[in-house]
Amino acid sequence: MSYFPRVARGVHSYPMDESVPEADRLGLGVVGLHEGRTALLAAYRTRNVRAVAGCDLDPAVLAEVGADVPGVALTSSYADLLARDDVRIVGVYTPDHLHAEHIIAAFEAGKDVVCTKPVVNDLAAARQVLAVAQRTGRRLLVGQSTRFFESFRRQRAAYERGEVGDVEVVEAHYTHRMDWYYDRAPWIVDGTDWVYLGMSHPLDLLRWYLGPIESVSAVGSRSALARRHGLASYDVYSVNAMTADGRLGRAFGHYGMHELARARNSIECLLYGSAGTSMAQYHDMRYVHTADDGTEIVEDMLYEYRHYHFNNEVHGMHYGEFANYLQYFADALATDSDYSPGLAEGIETFCLMAAVRESARAGGRPVELAGLLDQVGLT
């Protein structure tokens, strides 16, 4: 079963192996099919994950997804999905405030979990999820899709080879107009905060390269789009972060702006290191970096990889990133290997988000993360 071309040409991040019998592939069951349908479809691009079940409360969504993946069992009962012996990995793509409930139920049912970011958006929920994970021994990968986009993968590989030297400053942003998101997910108006939504991308990138962050100072405001929808949270954030050893991070997000997509990509990550500088971009797929002689090198792999990562010519959705992290997690489970971001790192990044929110609401007052980490049991 193959609905989309897996590759344009060349060798991709996780090469396919059609020789793996379907019965040997780890079964994926997904709850929350507005976003989770992408995970079900992405499973067809992996070599040893197979989509077996999906769950949603909306009959119209179930019908739409059923037309896309006719071989997948669909239900409105999460308990029924968890009871299936052929589900090894549960994908949680429900609204943020339901993540903890759905993760805990999956852990208790003996399943490992992939959860979209943020893994939780509440301190008490973070403590509960950690406690159940420790008791059951189940594992969780946070679906930070940006890390698994090809240009960001290349940037990370070069960093791990030492090509930028010691990272001194990280600068990341995610800017994207979100009219469509308010219509698709009305719960964002008063049920969460954009710091846990869009800002989860640049803040995760800061944490990925800087390691644990000691303190943040942030300011926020509401765009005209946010005011029109009656948004409770800020949808514009500017963040300064610092590690214990004095390295700096800067993150910016704006979710009501008019985009200049040709001039600035929605997501960019710049690493300023002792031996060089690099930048990765999304929606375009460019990795830009300095050579040893100072020459600026542009690697543009969009036309090579777009059929793997996107579902159409206008760069829609995240099929390649979802496929990459599903395969990455499946490999880690099969070999009992380390992986990232796991549950503890995901909750630490949630604490970073919570600190940003607290600082912005206090008009930029610096907030140290130690107190939040202590509240969730990570110190």
Secondary structure, 3 states (H helix, E strand, C coil): CCCCCCCCCCCCCCCCCCCCCHHHCEEEEEECHHHHHHHHHHHHHCCCEEEEEEECCCHHHHHHHHHHCCCCEEECCHHHHHCCCCCCEEEECCCHHHHHHHHHHHHHCCCEEEEECCCCCCHHHHHHHHHHHHHHCCCEEEECHHHHCHHHHHHHHHHHCCCCCCEEEEEEEEECCCHHHHHHCCCHHHHCCCCCCCCHHHHHHHHHHHCCCCEEEEEEECCHHHHHHCCCCCCEEEEEEECCCCCEEEEEEECCCCCCCCCCCCEEEEEEECCCEEEEEECCCEEEEECCCCCEEEEECHHHHHHHHCCCCCCCCCHHHHHHHHHHHHHHHHHCCCCCCEHHHHHHHHHHHHHHHHHHHCCCCCEECHHHHHHHCCC
